Amino acid sequence: MKKIDNPSEKIIIALDGMDKNNVFKLLEKIPEIIWVKVGLELFVSEGPDVLSILRDKGKKIFLDLKFHDIPTTVARACFAASQTGAEFISLHTCAGTKALKMANEAAHEGAAQVNLKPPKLLGITILTSWTCESFASDLLIKQSIDQRVKHLGEIASKSGLGGCVCSPREVQFLRDIHPQTFELVTPGIRSLGSDVNDQSRVSDASEALKMGASRLVIGRAITQSNDPAYMFKSFCDKVVI
């Protein structure tokens, strides 16, 4: 095993369930945080201004709004989102090839219009809350989750996206297919023996990285702990490949 030079670069802190004041307090406690994830909860409650504030604080942003709509709407959303300065923007891969290609082109155009580096679009594969049983019974999909994730990863890559979001369980076979430049961002990271909450397909940090994850999304395990700074350092200490 090899320790990564800057483990903080590998960890994206999910700011779910927090308001703006709590976010600022967390960043004061853990100034080493480089990446933050702004999802639906924080974005809807605080508005896009929170992205500007986070950028002013020098943070890299994963804007995780999981766009999923008809191609034109997804493209327009990515055009606008690309002008926020977010480094990553998520959208559902199952929106289809046309939507993904249009979104990628629109994101480049939007960023260029305001002289920003274009973001990497990340295709959501299968949410970590799904189990094999619920996937089959609720959606009537006969494919296994692994088969579907592999297929969606290929669509994301062929559409020009910068990577995809998958659970740690699917990272290894995706990395066998896709180069290191294709980001594999993995939520569902837990300490061994901890609560999984509403996620089903989970893993610990070191295992996910060894299997090929590019970055780890970690939220409640840090943000809701009694000592967030200690927990952040604990996860950083596990960042090995």
C-alpha positions as CSV (number, residue, x, y, z in Angstrom):
1,M,0.0,0.0,0.0
2,K,1.1,3.5,-0.8
3,K,0.1,6.7,1.0
4,I,-1.2,9.4,-1.3
5,D,0.7,12.7,-1.0
6,N,-2.3,14.9,-0.5
7,P,-5.2,12.8,0.8
8,S,-7.5,15.8,1.3
9,E,-7.6,16.1,-2.5
10,K,-9.3,12.6,-2.7
11,I,-12.1,13.4,-0.2
12,I,-15.3,15.3,-1.2
13,I,-17.2,16.4,1.8
14,A,-21.0,16.1,1.2
15,L,-22.7,19.1,2.8
16,D,-26.1,17.4,2.8
17,G,-28.5,18.2,5.7
18,M,-26.6,21.5,6.6
19,D,-27.5,25.1,6.3
20,K,-25.1,27.9,5.3
21,N,-24.0,28.7,8.8
22,N,-23.3,25.0,9.6
23,V,-21.3,24.8,6.5
24,F,-19.1,27.8,7.4
25,K,-18.6,26.4,10.9
26,L,-17.5,23.1,9.5
27,L,-15.0,24.7,7.1
28,E,-13.6,26.8,10.0
29,K,-13.1,23.5,12.0
30,I,-11.5,21.7,9.0
31,P,-9.6,24.3,6.9
32,E,-7.8,21.3,5.1
33,I,-11.0,20.5,3.2
34,I,-10.5,21.0,-0.5
35,W,-13.6,19.5,-2.1
36,V,-17.2,20.0,-1.1
37,K,-20.4,18.5,-2.6
38,V,-23.4,20.8,-2.9
39,G,-26.5,18.7,-3.4
40,L,-30.2,19.3,-3.7
41,E,-30.8,20.1,0.0
42,L,-28.3,22.9,0.4
43,F,-28.8,24.3,-3.1
44,V,-32.6,24.5,-2.7
45,S,-32.4,25.9,0.8
46,E,-29.6,28.5,0.3
47,G,-29.7,29.1,-3.5
48,P,-26.8,29.4,-6.0
49,D,-25.1,32.2,-3.9
50,V,-23.7,29.5,-1.6
51,L,-21.6,28.3,-4.6
52,S,-20.0,31.8,-5.0
53,I,-19.2,31.9,-1.3
54,L,-17.6,28.5,-1.3
55,R,-15.5,29.4,-4.3
56,D,-14.4,32.6,-2.6
57,K,-13.2,30.4,0.3
58,G,-11.1,28.5,-2.2
59,K,-13.1,25.3,-2.3
60,K,-13.6,23.0,-5.3
61,I,-17.2,22.2,-5.9
62,F,-19.0,19.1,-6.9
63,L,-22.5,20.4,-7.9
64,D,-24.6,17.3,-7.4
65,L,-28.0,18.2,-8.7
66,K,-28.4,15.0,-10.8
67,F,-30.1,16.6,-13.8
68,H,-32.5,14.3,-15.6
69,D,-34.9,15.6,-18.2
70,I,-35.4,15.9,-21.9
71,P,-32.1,16.7,-23.8
72,T,-32.8,20.4,-24.3
73,T,-33.6,21.0,-20.7
74,V,-30.6,19.1,-19.4
75,A,-28.3,20.9,-21.8
76,R,-29.6,24.3,-20.7
77,A,-29.3,23.4,-17.0
78,C,-25.7,22.3,-17.6
79,F,-25.0,25.5,-19.5
80,A,-26.1,27.6,-16.5
81,A,-24.4,25.3,-14.0
82,S,-21.1,25.5,-15.8
83,Q,-21.1,29.3,-15.1
84,T,-21.0,28.8,-11.3
85,G,-17.4,27.6,-11.4
86,A,-18.2,24.1,-10.2
87,E,-15.5,21.6,-11.2
88,F,-17.9,18.6,-11.3
89,I,-21.6,18.6,-12.3
90,S,-23.8,15.5,-12.1
91,L,-26.6,14.3,-14.4
92,H,-28.3,11.0,-14.8
93,T,-26.7,8.9,-17.5
94,C,-30.1,7.3,-18.2
95,A,-31.2,10.6,-19.7
96,G,-29.7,9.1,-22.8
97,T,-26.8,9.7,-25.2
98,K,-28.4,12.7,-26.9
99,A,-28.9,14.5,-23.6
100,L,-25.4,13.7,-22.4
101,K,-23.7,14.9,-25.6
102,M,-25.8,18.1,-25.7
103,A,-25.1,18.7,-22.0
104,N,-21.4,18.3,-22.4
105,E,-21.3,20.7,-25.3
106,A,-23.5,23.2,-23.5
107,A,-21.3,23.0,-20.4
108,H,-18.2,23.9,-22.4
109,E,-20.0,26.8,-24.1
110,G,-21.4,28.1,-20.8
111,A,-18.0,28.0,-19.1
112,A,-16.2,29.7,-22.1
113,Q,-18.8,32.5,-22.1
114,V,-17.6,33.6,-18.6
115,N,-13.9,32.6,-19.1
116,L,-14.0,29.6,-16.8
117,K,-12.5,26.2,-17.2
118,P,-15.2,23.8,-18.3
119,P,-16.5,21.4,-15.6
120,K,-16.3,17.7,-15.8
121,L,-19.8,16.2,-16.2
122,L,-20.3,13.0,-14.1
123,G,-22.9,10.5,-15.2
124,I,-24.9,9.0,-12.3
125,T,-25.1,5.3,-12.8
126,I,-27.2,3.5,-10.1
127,L,-27.9,5.3,-6.8
128,T,-26.2,3.6,-3.8
129,S,-29.7,3.2,-2.1
130,W,-30.7,0.6,-4.6
131,T,-30.4,-3.1,-3.8
132,C,-30.5,-6.0,-6.3
133,E,-34.0,-6.9,-4.9
134,S,-35.5,-3.4,-5.1
135,F,-33.9,-2.8,-8.5
136,A,-35.7,-5.8,-9.9
137,S,-39.0,-5.5,-8.0
138,D,-39.6,-1.7,-8.2
139,L,-38.2,-1.1,-11.7
140,L,-38.8,-4.5,-13.3
141,I,-35.3,-4.5,-14.7
142,K,-33.9,-8.0,-15.3
143,Q,-30.3,-6.8,-15.7
144,S,-28.2,-7.0,-12.6
145,I,-27.0,-3.8,-11.1
146,D,-23.4,-4.6,-12.2
147,Q,-24.6,-5.1,-15.8
148,R,-26.6,-1.9,-15.8
149,V,-23.7,0.2,-14.3
150,K,-21.3,-1.2,-16.8
151,H,-23.6,-0.2,-19.6
152,L,-24.3,3.3,-18.3
153,G,-20.5,3.8,-17.7
154,E,-19.9,3.0,-21.4
155,I,-22.7,5.5,-22.4
156,A,-21.1,8.2,-20.2
157,S,-17.7,7.6,-21.7
158,K,-18.8,7.5,-25.3
159,S,-20.8,10.7,-24.8
160,G,-17.7,12.6,-23.8
161,L,-18.4,12.9,-20.1
162,G,-15.5,13.3,-17.7
163,G,-16.5,10.3,-15.5
164,C,-19.4,8.8,-13.6
165,V,-20.7,8.3,-10.1
166,C,-21.0,4.7,-8.9
167,S,-21.0,2.8,-5.6
168,P,-17.7,1.3,-4.4
169,R,-19.0,-2.1,-5.3
170,E,-18.8,-1.3,-9.0
171,V,-15.5,0.6,-9.1
172,Q,-13.1,-2.2,-9.8
173,F,-14.7,-3.5,-13.0
174,L,-15.3,0.1,-14.3
175,R,-11.7,1.0,-13.7
176,D,-10.6,-2.1,-15.6
177,I,-12.5,-0.7,-18.6
178,H,-11.9,3.1,-18.3
179,P,-8.6,5.0,-18.0
180,Q,-7.5,7.0,-14.9
181,T,-8.6,10.2,-16.6
182,F,-12.2,9.0,-16.4
183,E,-13.3,10.1,-12.9
184,L,-14.9,7.4,-10.8
185,V,-16.5,9.2,-7.9
186,T,-17.9,7.0,-5.2
187,P,-20.4,7.9,-2.4
188,G,-21.4,5.2,0.0
189,I,-18.1,5.5,2.0
190,R,-18.3,4.3,5.6
191,S,-16.0,3.4,8.4
192,L,-16.0,-0.4,8.9
193,G,-18.8,-1.4,11.3
194,S,-20.6,2.0,11.1
195,D,-24.2,2.7,10.2
196,V,-25.0,2.6,6.5
197,N,-28.1,4.8,6.9
198,D,-30.1,4.8,3.6
199,Q,-27.3,3.5,1.4
200,S,-26.9,-0.1,0.6
201,R,-23.9,-0.6,-1.6
202,V,-21.1,0.7,0.6
203,S,-17.4,0.2,1.3
204,D,-14.6,1.7,3.4
205,A,-12.3,4.4,2.1
206,S,-9.1,2.5,1.5
207,E,-10.8,-0.4,-0.2
208,A,-12.6,2.0,-2.6
209,L,-9.4,3.7,-3.6
210,K,-7.5,0.4,-4.0
211,M,-10.2,-0.7,-6.4
212,G,-9.8,2.4,-8.6
213,A,-12.0,5.2,-7.2
214,S,-10.8,8.7,-8.2
215,R,-12.4,10.5,-5.3
216,L,-14.6,9.6,-2.3
217,V,-17.8,11.4,-1.3
218,I,-18.1,11.3,2.5
219,G,-20.9,13.1,4.4
220,R,-22.5,12.2,7.6
221,A,-19.6,10.1,8.9
222,I,-17.7,13.3,9.2
223,T,-20.3,16.2,9.3
224,Q,-22.5,14.5,12.0
225,S,-19.7,13.2,14.1
226,N,-18.9,14.6,17.6
227,D,-15.5,15.6,16.3
228,P,-15.6,16.3,12.6
229,A,-11.9,17.4,12.4
230,Y,-10.8,14.1,14.0
231,M,-13.0,12.1,11.6
232,F,-11.7,14.0,8.6
233,K,-8.1,13.3,9.6
234,S,-9.0,9.6,10.3
235,F,-10.4,9.2,6.7
236,C,-7.3,11.0,5.3
237,D,-5.1,8.5,7.1
238,K,-6.9,5.7,5.3
239,V,-6.3,7.3,1.9
240,V,-3.9,4.7,0.4
241,I,-3.7,2.9,-2.9
